[in-house]
Amino acid sequence: MSENAKLSLPDGQSLELPVLTGTKNEKAIDISNLRKQTGYITLDPGFVNTGSCESAITFLDGEQGILQFRGYPIEQLAAKSTFLEVAYLLIHGELPNKLQQQSFVDRVSWHAMIHEDMRHFFDGFSQNAHPMVILSSMISSLSAYYVEASGKASIENLELNSARLIAKVTTIAAFAYKKSVGQPFVYPRDELSYCANFLNMMFAVPAESYELDPEIERTLELLLILHADHEQNCSASTVRVVGSSMANVYASVASGILALWGPLHGGANQQVVQMLQQIHDDKAGISKYIEMAKNPKSDFRLMGFGHRVYKNFDPRASILKDACDRLLNKLGTNDPLLEIALKLEETALSDDYFIERKLYPTLDFYTGIIYRAIGIPINMFTVMFALGRVPGWIAQWKEMHEDPKQKIARPRQLFTGQTERSYKPMDDRL
Ligand code: ACO
């Protein structure tokens, strides 16, 4: 039975708004005809209460700490799956069978090289250019090579374009790193797994081959899986907004990369390690930083703490904390920043300020420590996040285009500026 919500407006209008129920019994009030019927709009800064779409990709319950991709709990995928399997699942809706998996893996390996002309693009960047800006520029440049990917038409060849994107993003990321350290590019190798190939392109040099540690390979696989999608966050919404204008999938994903770059989103993992380093170098102890984070007059925030949606715990953080312990034990790494991180976590979790505001460590809190142990430099952390998130962005882009209710994203505003006034000549201005 359909339910309605009743809305009474100050001008005496009242109307019934349909209440929609998701498969997890989540409720939404459908206001899509509100302005047409009443002239009113809703105002919701940061879209905290606004659902922008119906989606069947990722379910997350921030109160319960639940994350599922296409119905599969993240804990099961993290324990049993590979990243490419999860990528297929997100994009196609089902886990691949053996044949589908093999053909997807082959396709991704096949497309890992980038057009040789694109190599020269790297020359134009300064050596200290942030790899996120290189990554987004290069991904957007792919549109120049795969023109058939334009707009809605690319839905038909999305299989091909998604394999290209998932493959080439690792090559571009590794080339961006090589550029920053002044080493020659290492080309992709088909016989290596997705993660092994990336590690090889990052760390092999002509003088010395890279010796792959299976524990590092598996941890990277896990990291990519945990980052693969996270429903309508800032970057996924950006991909949808940009894609809604019929921009092609490369342009849309490139915009998602830029949205991810910000320190309040994917950039947080880099900020976490910078913060830990600052605490370490300062030697004043963590209490100074806890107090700064609590002080309303200070801008300082404990990076890696707090999440718009998770108000209990971040299930990805729990999985990663174990992986982090395992890896550091295996590698015998004694990272002083990890010690600070653990003390910070313990102190914050028992402090009323953080408890009352439900601020828990998120995924980003642990990723930096792992990346450091693997040898990935700090300016590549957010790039690593982007590598994992590409399948999620593609899945969101695809779902948006397949939704018959899809419209160009075009929010409204409540205008609070000057009402009409007459142009003032320059000499009359103060
Ligand atoms: N340290 C200290 N205080 C914090 C923190 C933090 N990390 N996060 C939130 N708070 C406080 C705020 O000051 C505010 O306090 P008040 O109620 O006294 O004013 C309260 O908690 C609520 O904070 P909001 O900013 O309103 O919460 P919102 O849901 O908008 O923000 C966000 C979420 C942006 C992630 C925030 O927690 C934050 O800035 N965290 C640090 C950055 C970070 O780690 N980002 C990664 C997010 S995960 C991701 O994108 C993958």
Residues whose N, C-alpha, C, O or C-beta is under 5 A from the ligand:
A	BS01	ACO	P263 L264 H265 G266 A268 A293 F300 R301 L302 M303 G304 F305 G306 H307 R308 R357 T362
